[in-house]
Amino acid sequence: MVLGFGLTVAGIGMGIVFTELIVLVAVIFLISIASKMIEGKKNSAPAVVVQKEEKLPGAEAEEKKEAEEDEVIAVIAAAVVACFQGQATIRSITRIAGASAPAWSHAGRQETMALRQL
């Protein structure tokens, strides 16, 4: 008799949860339909065509990559100066070929694996 009451309570609880989930899905569906209708009204305004000057696709990417490399070099130089308090000089900075992740990320993984061995 006690087992039957517990199953009844569990069934009612699960029924309420699934009913609310179905209502939630319906509300999200209605909201998505309403947002599409609103976007459709906004997009019905006349479009203004603006012609941009065409650039070579690789030129912009190269400029961005060079700027990022310059920033990385500056950060590395600042870190070395801070660590050695100006007593060290940087002769060259080279990227390790085949490294899929930054060296600091690799060092963090190694440290985590070493801690798990304990």
N, C-alpha and C positions, 0 to 999 in steps of 0.2 A: 504494500500500500504506500509506503514511504517512497519507494523507487518510482512509482507512477506519478506522484506529486512532483518530484524533482524533474522528471522528463517533461511534464506539462509546463513547468516554469521555464525550463530551458527552451522548449518549443515556442512559447510565447515571446521570450526575449529575442530569439533568433528571427522570429517572424516580424517583430517590430523593427529590428535592425535592417533586415532586407527590404522592408517596405519603405523605410526612410532612405535607403540607398537608391531605390527606384525613383522616389520623388526627387532626390538630389540630381540624378542623371537627367530627369525631365526638365528641371529648372535650368541646368547648365545648357541643355539643348536649346531651350527657349531663349536664353540669353545670347547664345551664339547666333541664332536666327535674327534676333533684334539688332545685334551689332553689325551683322552683314547688311541689314536694311539701312542702318544709319550710315555705314560706309558707302553704300551705293548712292545715297543722296549727296554725300560730300563729294564723291567722284564725278557726279553729273555736271559739275561746274566746268566751264570751258577751259581746256588745257592750254597752257602757254608753252610754246616750243622754244627752248633755249639751246643754241648750238654752242658747244664748247670747242675750244682749240684742242685738236688731237695731239696727244703725246705718244711717244713710243711706249708700249706697255712695260718693257724691261727697264727703261730709264728711271721711272719713278721708284720702282722696287729697288734698284741699285742704290739710289740716293738714300732711301730709307735704311737699307742694310748697312751702308757705310756710316750713317749717323749713329745707328745702334752700336756698331763696332767701336766707334770713337768714344761713346759713352761708357761702354764696358771697359775699355782701356783706361779711361780716366778713373773709374771706380777701383779698378785693380791697383793702379798707381797710388791712389789715396789710401787704400788699405795697407799697402806695403810701407808707405811712409809712416802711417799711424802705428803699425806693429813694430817697426824698427827705429822709430823716432828719428828719421832722417839719416840713419847710418848706412842704409842700403841703397843701391842704385839699380834701376830696371834697365837691362840691356835689350831684351826683346820679349814680346808676348806672342805666343803661337797657339793656335787652336789645335787640339788633339784630334787627329783624323779618326773617323769612325765612332766618335762618342755621341751617343744618342741623347744624353742628358748632361746638364752642367756638372762640373766636378764636385761642387758643393752638394748636389743632390746625391751623387754617387757616394760621397763620404758619409752622408746621413744614413743612407741605406746600410752601408757597411757597419756603422755604429749600432744601428737598430738590430742587425743580425747578430752582432757580437753580444749585445745585451740579452738576446733570447737564448744564448748558449749557456748562460749562468744558471 
